[in-house]
Amino acid sequence: MCDLHSEYRSDCEVATTVLFSQTLGVNDTPGLRERKKRERRRCIEEAAIDLFDRDGFDSTTIEAIAAAADIAPRTFFYYFPTKEDVVLADYADRLDRILDELGRRPHSEHSWNALRASFVTVAADYEARRDDLIGRFAIMAANTSVYARSLQLQAGWEDALAHVLDERIGQGADAIESRLLAAASLACMRSSLRHWLATDHDTALPALIDGCFDRLANGLTAIN
């Protein structure tokens, strides 16, 4: 069972620990605290997903999730604004990975190819977590509120990608080219994910995404 109570030490205890660590020359206390937060978040996710699978998304209450995770209901909202966000908990991490990969691509590379390489790399992460993602996408497909929340979050992805592309291309803020590239790359990801799930994953997800980028690059008019 996760040790979920360790984070609730008093401010005095935390200050004493920091001072003691500094005295010993240990500098990883902030990293330790961050790891504890991530562990708590993961425990809440696991408890919630288990309940969604067992009782259904709509029938599962925040109180039930909190009880299963051994936390107070109000603590749940410190980590997740809604139940829907538990299902989509990895969205922020995925966006950060895409933006990080995009930032690593050489500026001499065409922006479309840089986006392709970034999305293909992150798609490999999806492959590694296939069973977990299948369960989450099943919940999303069966519950309109989760699907609507996913679209809302993806709109934020588009804004973030367009901003990075504005800087990469050297155009003015919110240039239509940057927004078009961002929206098209997200469409490649969505189409690939839906096909990957609908076809029992016959083709690797990175290959599907790479193929979608190819089709858009070559022009959709070539498809009869």
Secondary structure by P-SEA (a helix, b strand, c coil): ccccccccccaaaaaaaaaaaaaacccaaaaaaaaaaaaaaaaaaaaaaaaaaacccccccaaaaaaaacccaaaaaaccccaaaaaacaaaaaaaaaaaaaaaccccccaaaaaaaaaaaaaaaaaaaaaaaaaaaaaaaacaaaaaaaaaaaaaaaaaaaaaaaaaaccccccaaaaaaaaaaaaaaaaaaaaaaaacccccaaaaaaaaaaaaaacccccc
